[in-house]
């Protein structure tokens, strides 16, 4: 079940992270567990390739604005398929939930000297392991 307020929160968090790259011209690539459909019927998961700058960020904002409320695959399967291709020095995961597979993904990447930061858009149900960097949402009484 897709939770619309959480998807919208995830998009806002991702947009904020992208916006923070503009001033310093920090390159990034944007990947999402969402399948884009092109005009000629092709389908593929969102993967921007690496770039930087205000125009690139605005392109990603426009891309996210077209997202519909659907998931490409279970997140675990997404990380299994695309995780090995994620080899940047830093990875940000924006998610509404955490589980042992995500924790293990963070640890595997850390063993490869890749820093993974997880941004939660809803409070976690369980205690977070101390070796996983997680940013939690500020509780305002809205999304539950």
N, C-alpha and C positions, 0 to 999 in steps of 0.2 A: 504494500500500500504506500503510495507516494503522498507525503505530507506537504501540501502546497506552501504553508508558511515557512517550513524548514527549507524547502527548495529556494524560495525567495530570499531567505536569510543567507543561504550558501552562495547565491549569486551576488548578493551585496558584499559578503566577505571577500569573495574572489575579485570583485571589482575594486574593492579597497586595496587589496594586495597588489593588483596590477597598477593602480593609480600611483602607489608609492614608488614604483620603478621609474616614473617619468623624469623627475628632477635629476636623478643621477644617471640616467640612460642605462639602467641595469637591464641586460637582456634576459628574456624569459621565454618559455614556451607554455602554451595553454593546452592542457588535455582535459577532457571531460568524459564521463561515462554517459555519453549521449550520442546518438547516431544522427548525423546530418544527412539530409536527403537533398541531392542536387537536382537541378531542373531536368537532367537527362536520365533520372532514375537511379543514379549511383548512390550508394549508401556507405558511409564510413564514420568511424568514431572521430570526435573532435580532436584534432592535433594541429596546432598552428604552425609548428616549426619555431625555431628560435628567432627572435627579433627584438626590437626595443623602440622606444619613443612614443610620443603622443599619438601619432597616427595609428601605430600598431595597437596601442591600448584601446583607442576608439573603435578600431575594427573588431576587437574582441568584445567590447561592450555591445556593439551591434549584433554580433554573433550570439551572445548570451540572450539578448532581447528576443531572439527568435525561438529560443528553447521552449518546447512544449513540456508538459508534465509527464515525462516518461523516462525510464531508465533503460540504458542499452543492454545491461546484463547485471547479474548479481555483482556487488562490488568486489567480493572475494575473487570471482572469476576475472573481473576486469584487471585487478592487480596481478593475478597469475599470468594473464596474457600480455599486459603492457608493462608491468613492473620491471622486467628484465631490460626493457628499452629505456627506462628512466635512469639516465646516468649523469645528470647534471650534478653540480656540487651541492645544491640545495633543492629540496622538493617540499612543496606545501600541499597538504591534503586537507580539503575542506569537506567535512562530513557531518552527518547527523547522528552517527553511532560509532562505537568502538567495539572491537572484539579481539580475540586472541590472534586472529590472522593478521589484522592491521598492526597489532603490536609486534608480531614476528616480522612483518614486512619492514617496519621501522628499524628493528634490530639488524635484519639482513643488510639493509642499506647502510647502516652505521658501520657494519663490518667492512663495507666497501668504501669507507670514508665519505659517505654521502649523508648530509644532514637532512633529516625529515622532520618537519614541524606539522603537527596536526591542529587544525582549527575546528573546534566543535561549534555547531550551530544550535545545539540543545544540550542540556545537562546530561552527563553520563549516568548510567544506571549503576555502575560498579566503580570500585576504586581503580585509579589509573596507576600503572606501574611507574616507579620513580625514574626508570631509565628511558621513558618516552616523553618527549616534549609536547605538551598539549595546552592550547589556549582555549579557555572556556568562555562561554557567552556571559555577558552581564545580565543578570536576571532583573527584568523590569515588570514582571507579572503578566506579560502578554502571551507569548507562545508556550504552550504546554503540550 
